[in-house]
Amino acid sequence: MINRERSSEVITLKEVATRAGVSIATVSYCVNGTKSVSAATRSKVMKAIEELNYVPNAAARSLKSESIMEIGVVFPDIDDYYRSEILKGIVDQSEGKNYSVTVAFSYNSPKMERKIINDFVGKNVRGLIIDTCQPENADYFRKNVLERNISNVFIEHCPEGLNVNFLAFDNYKSYYYLTQKLLEKGYERIAVVTGPWRLPPAYSAIKGYEDALKSKGKEVDEALVVHTDSSKESSFRETMQQLIKNPPQAVITPSESILKGALEAFRVCGLRVPEDICVLTLGEETWNRSNSYPGVLHTSRSAYAMGEQCTRLLLKDMEAPALFQKEFHLLDDNLEDLEESRLEIPEAVRPAPRNRPEKKNDVLRILATSLTLNSIQAIQLLAENFTLQTQIDVEFETCDLQELFDRIVQEADQPESSYDICVYDVSWLRYLANAGVLKNMTNLLEDRPELKARFMKKNLSNCYYHDVCYGVPIIGGTHLLFYRRDLFETPSIQRTFQQQHHLPLRPPATWTEFNGIAKFFTRKYNPDSPTLPGRP
């Protein structure tokens, strides 16, 4: 049975050791990584740590037992103007009360977010402001924040079923209002591009959109509801896949990053804003920033004021966290801006039909590898628009990687190639160039600097052989190296590696270093390696 009554008290190493049936030193080794312990022992210690809700306390290690004058802020990212303005409001309000602010980013990783929060708890920060990426994980927040009596304010995403301080903008109200206004102006095909469907802001936005349609007797077309992971890359991809073949008359987006992706998809496919499609977006991007996105209509929501308000709420909570009555606030967008002439939604204009004009008989044939590659899928998505603009059909033929190489080589023996474009791996370049299979594209690129500038220099240089260009890059090939940080930072392992190689143990910067480190962690060559062979 786990004793939850003590969850808000300081749990000591001795208590963890008693629960696990090991020495205090062994618990310290596991927590700090200063010495290797067996897997079975580590498992017992970690189980005891979880049951007792023990958090290594950095403040205690510094001989401090009281909370520090610091507020921890946890954001998924700060990629758009909206969150940066929230942060400004938090910092200004906190520093006015002599609190310092430390910000950390989870990059939408639940595991990273939990580590950040645990670190803040270990430092004894006075309070937390959290924009969580895992509102469904209520048990974690109950156990690690609420039961420790740590003052907190959640913004945008509220943990399910918990009594916490919460602030967010009312996306339901904003989407309902904007959808109704578009319908009143004669728009019929209205799309929404939102964040992940599982998160409340996206759910409430779509609910407002759907209710507005139903209030006017309109049916909801699921093809016009686009979900993304909130990044501009995901927005671009999903917009291309769902909205380009049969474009809507209007689109509503919730943030700057999603707006950017959607606008880029419209741009590459020749759709003009606002001439062909009306685009509205929420967020801090008010009318005086509209020059960054010509033709886009913005509501006005003061993210800075939200940052100030959530900090004031946190400061009130910190005065008496156990007795404070939690508060729930939904803030309104300044929708009245859209009633002013400068932001008035234009009357619906039906876009010119995107029917194919009378075609030539030309066909562009492309030989490529599996269509599961994102880059090949992107080419497919763009092919339809290419056909509309040039009257040239595009045909794809695909095969696995080995067959692809063989078929390209066979082209060298043919008097005329069966394909106009072939996708090949850069490792084949020398062979294919010497075989005379590939076209010299040097003059094409050198005579069009604006085209050449679209490619990263390093990626484009991989397409050159003997100063001749034989293609353009469509995949930026990067090798990712993952390593066990806990092993690389264990003092005993660091000392042993230093003694053997006269170098510090660190992530390898060269292949020589990589081979040396791999050998060090392989038991065939180092029987004392803490890892299984081939798994450093």
PEMOMO-V67462 format. One record per backbone hydrogen bond with DSSP energy under -0.5 kcal/mol. CO is the residue of the C=O (numbers start at 1). NH is the residue of the N-H. If there is no record, write none. Layout:
co:CO nh:NH
co:CO nh:NH
This chain:
co:2 nh:4
co:3 nh:6
co:4 nh:7
co:6 nh:9
co:9 nh:11
co:12 nh:16
co:13 nh:17
co:14 nh:18
co:15 nh:19
co:16 nh:20
co:17 nh:21
co:17 nh:22
co:23 nh:27
co:24 nh:28
co:25 nh:29
co:26 nh:30
co:27 nh:31
co:28 nh:32
co:29 nh:33
co:29 nh:35
co:38 nh:42
co:39 nh:43
co:40 nh:44
co:41 nh:45
co:42 nh:46
co:43 nh:47
co:44 nh:48
co:45 nh:49
co:46 nh:50
co:47 nh:51
co:48 nh:52
co:49 nh:53
co:49 nh:54
co:56 nh:58
co:57 nh:61
co:58 nh:62
co:59 nh:64
co:60 nh:63
co:68 nh:70
co:68 nh:126
co:69 nh:100
co:70 nh:126
co:70 nh:127
co:71 nh:102
co:72 nh:129
co:73 nh:75
co:73 nh:104
co:74 nh:131
co:75 nh:106
co:76 nh:107
co:80 nh:84
co:81 nh:85
co:82 nh:86
co:83 nh:87
co:84 nh:88
co:85 nh:89
co:86 nh:90
co:87 nh:91
co:88 nh:92
co:89 nh:93
co:90 nh:94
co:91 nh:95
co:92 nh:96
co:94 nh:97
co:94 nh:99
co:95 nh:98
co:100 nh:71
co:102 nh:73
co:104 nh:75
co:106 nh:109
co:108 nh:110
co:109 nh:113
co:110 nh:114
co:111 nh:115
co:112 nh:116
co:113 nh:117
co:114 nh:118
co:115 nh:119
co:116 nh:120
co:117 nh:121
co:118 nh:122
co:119 nh:123
co:120 nh:125
co:121 nh:124
co:122 nh:58
co:122 nh:59
co:124 nh:68
co:126 nh:151
co:127 nh:72
co:128 nh:153
co:129 nh:74
co:130 nh:132
co:130 nh:155
co:134 nh:137
co:135 nh:160
co:136 nh:138
co:137 nh:140
co:137 nh:141
co:138 nh:142
co:139 nh:143
co:140 nh:144
co:141 nh:145
co:141 nh:146
co:142 nh:147
co:145 nh:148
co:145 nh:150
co:146 nh:149
co:149 nh:151
co:151 nh:128
co:152 nh:165
co:153 nh:130
co:154 nh:167
co:155 nh:157
co:157 nh:132
co:159 nh:162
co:162 nh:164
co:165 nh:154
co:166 nh:329
co:167 nh:156
co:168 nh:331
co:169 nh:171
co:170 nh:174
co:171 nh:175
co:172 nh:176
co:173 nh:177
co:174 nh:178
co:175 nh:179
co:176 nh:180
co:177 nh:181
co:178 nh:182
co:179 nh:183
co:180 nh:184
co:181 nh:185
co:182 nh:187
co:183 nh:186
co:185 nh:348
co:188 nh:190
co:189 nh:249
co:189 nh:250
co:191 nh:252
co:192 nh:194
co:192 nh:226
co:193 nh:254
co:194 nh:228
co:196 nh:199
co:199 nh:202
co:199 nh:203
co:200 nh:204
co:201 nh:205
co:202 nh:206
co:203 nh:207
co:204 nh:208
co:205 nh:209
co:206 nh:210
co:207 nh:211
co:208 nh:212
co:209 nh:213
co:210 nh:214
co:211 nh:215
co:212 nh:216
co:213 nh:216
co:213 nh:218
co:214 nh:217
co:219 nh:221
co:220 nh:222
co:221 nh:224
co:222 nh:225
co:224 nh:192
co:224 nh:226
co:226 nh:194
co:231 nh:235
co:232 nh:236
co:233 nh:237
co:234 nh:238
co:235 nh:239
co:236 nh:240
co:237 nh:241
co:238 nh:242
co:239 nh:243
co:239 nh:244
co:240 nh:244
co:244 nh:247
co:249 nh:278
co:250 nh:191
co:251 nh:280
co:252 nh:193
co:253 nh:282
co:255 nh:259
co:256 nh:260
co:257 nh:261
co:258 nh:262
co:259 nh:263
co:260 nh:264
co:261 nh:265
co:262 nh:266
co:263 nh:267
co:264 nh:268
co:265 nh:269
co:266 nh:271
co:267 nh:270
co:270 nh:272
co:272 nh:274
co:272 nh:276
co:272 nh:277
co:278 nh:251
co:279 nh:297
co:280 nh:253
co:281 nh:299
co:283 nh:301
co:284 nh:286
co:286 nh:289
co:287 nh:290
co:289 nh:292
co:290 nh:293
co:291 nh:294
co:293 nh:296
co:297 nh:281
co:299 nh:301
co:300 nh:334
co:301 nh:303
co:302 nh:306
co:303 nh:307
co:304 nh:308
co:305 nh:309
co:306 nh:310
co:307 nh:311
co:308 nh:312
co:309 nh:313
co:310 nh:314
co:311 nh:315
co:312 nh:316
co:313 nh:317
co:314 nh:318
co:315 nh:319
co:316 nh:319
co:316 nh:320
co:317 nh:320
co:320 nh:323
co:320 nh:324
co:324 nh:326
co:327 nh:166
co:329 nh:168
co:329 nh:331
co:331 nh:170
co:333 nh:335
co:334 nh:337
co:335 nh:338
co:336 nh:339
co:336 nh:340
co:337 nh:340
co:340 nh:343
co:341 nh:344
co:362 nh:393
co:363 nh:365
co:364 nh:395
co:365 nh:420
co:365 nh:421
co:366 nh:368
co:366 nh:397
co:367 nh:423
co:368 nh:399
co:370 nh:373
co:373 nh:377
co:374 nh:378
co:375 nh:379
co:376 nh:380
co:377 nh:381
co:378 nh:382
co:379 nh:383
co:380 nh:384
co:381 nh:385
co:382 nh:386
co:383 nh:387
co:384 nh:388
co:385 nh:389
co:386 nh:390
co:387 nh:391
co:391 nh:360
co:391 nh:393
co:393 nh:364
co:395 nh:366
co:397 nh:368
co:400 nh:404
co:401 nh:405
co:402 nh:406
co:403 nh:407
co:404 nh:408
co:405 nh:409
co:406 nh:410
co:407 nh:411
co:408 nh:411
co:408 nh:412
co:409 nh:412
co:410 nh:413
co:411 nh:414
co:421 nh:367
co:422 nh:424
co:425 nh:428
co:426 nh:429
co:428 nh:432
co:429 nh:433
co:430 nh:434
co:431 nh:435
co:432 nh:437
co:432 nh:438
co:433 nh:436
co:439 nh:441
co:441 nh:445
co:442 nh:446
co:443 nh:447
co:445 nh:448
co:448 nh:451
co:448 nh:452
co:449 nh:453
co:451 nh:454
co:452 nh:455
co:456 nh:460
co:457 nh:461
co:458 nh:462
co:459 nh:462
co:460 nh:463
co:461 nh:464
co:463 nh:470
co:465 nh:468
co:468 nh:465
co:469 nh:441
co:475 nh:477
co:476 nh:478
co:478 nh:480
co:480 nh:482
co:483 nh:485
co:484 nh:488
co:485 nh:489
co:487 nh:490
co:489 nh:491
co:490 nh:494
co:491 nh:495
co:492 nh:496
co:493 nh:497
co:494 nh:498
co:495 nh:499
co:496 nh:500
co:497 nh:501
co:498 nh:502
co:504 nh:506
co:510 nh:514
co:511 nh:515
co:512 nh:516
co:513 nh:517
co:514 nh:518
co:515 nh:519
co:516 nh:520
co:517 nh:521
co:519 nh:522
co:521 nh:523
co:522 nh:525
co:522 nh:526
co:526 nh:529
co:532 nh:535
co:536 nh:484
